Amino acid sequence: MEITMYHYLFVGLVLFLIGVLGSILAQNVIKVLIAIEIMLTGININFVTFGTYCGAESFDGYIIALFYTGIGAVELAIALYIFYLMFQKKKSENIERYREL
């Protein structure tokens, strides 16, 4: 059996859906951030897949995936810093405690 583009797209979709489900159901802020990173990984797999199978002569999919990875790293760093500041005030990692900012 040959691995085609649809197999990679399916893996990206599954990772994205796991991330969406995790970010909706998680009660811990760190788990929500990890779920968002899983979503970004699924999106990056799709970008690389489209870059490989749809346009082999250009590196657009790879460049967008690299850019998106950088944005995800910055987003995670900022979110962790905001969580750190909020944790100092509330002393809990439960999302229910952070309804009021």
C-alpha positions in Angstrom: 0.0 0.0 0.0 1.3 3.4 -1.0 1.1 6.4 1.3 -0.7 9.1 -0.5 -1.5 12.8 0.2 -4.8 11.8 1.7 -3.1 9.8 4.4 -1.1 12.8 5.5 -4.1 15.0 5.4 -6.0 12.5 7.5 -3.2 12.5 10.1 -3.3 16.3 10.2 -7.1 16.4 10.5 -7.0 13.9 13.4 -4.3 15.9 15.2 -6.3 19.1 14.7 -9.5 17.5 16.0 -7.7 16.1 19.1 -6.4 19.6 19.8 -9.9 21.1 19.4 -11.4 18.5 21.7 -8.6 18.9 24.2 -8.9 22.6 24.3 -12.6 22.4 24.9 -12.6 19.7 27.5 -9.5 20.5 29.5 -9.8 22.1 32.9 -6.1 22.9 33.3 -4.5 25.9 31.5 -1.3 23.9 30.6 -3.4 21.2 29.0 -5.2 23.8 26.9 -1.9 25.2 25.7 -0.7 21.7 24.8 -3.9 21.1 22.9 -3.4 24.3 21.0 0.1 23.2 20.1 -1.3 19.9 18.9 -3.7 21.8 16.7 -0.8 23.8 15.2 1.1 20.6 14.5 -1.9 19.2 12.5 -2.0 22.4 10.5 1.7 22.3 9.9 1.4 18.7 8.6 -1.2 19.9 6.1 1.0 22.8 5.0 3.9 20.5 4.4 1.7 18.0 2.6 0.4 20.6 0.3 3.9 21.9 -0.3 5.1 18.5 -1.2 2.3 17.1 -3.3 0.8 20.3 -4.9 3.9 22.4 -5.7 7.2 20.5 -5.7 9.0 23.4 -7.5 8.3 26.0 -4.8 8.8 25.8 -1.1 5.7 27.8 -0.2 4.2 25.1 2.1 7.4 24.6 3.9 8.0 28.3 4.4 4.4 28.8 5.7 4.8 25.8 8.1 8.1 27.3 9.4 6.5 30.7 9.8 3.5 29.1 11.6 5.8 27.2 13.9 7.6 30.4 14.9 4.2 32.1 15.5 3.2 29.1 17.6 6.3 29.3 19.7 5.9 33.0 20.4 2.2 32.5 21.2 3.1 29.7 23.7 5.8 31.9 25.3 3.4 34.8 25.8 0.6 32.6 27.0 2.9 30.9 29.6 4.0 34.3 30.8 0.4 35.5 31.2 -0.5 32.2 33.0 2.5 32.7 35.3 1.3 36.2 36.2 -2.2 34.9 36.8 -1.0 31.9 38.8 0.8 34.2 41.2 -2.5 36.0 41.9 -4.9 33.0 42.0 -2.6 30.1 43.1 -4.5 27.6 40.9 -4.1 26.2 37.4 -7.8 25.4 37.1 -9.6 27.4 34.3 -12.7 27.9 36.4 -10.8 30.2 38.8 -9.8 32.5 35.9 -13.3 33.7 34.8 -12.5 37.2 36.0 -9.3 38.8 34.8 
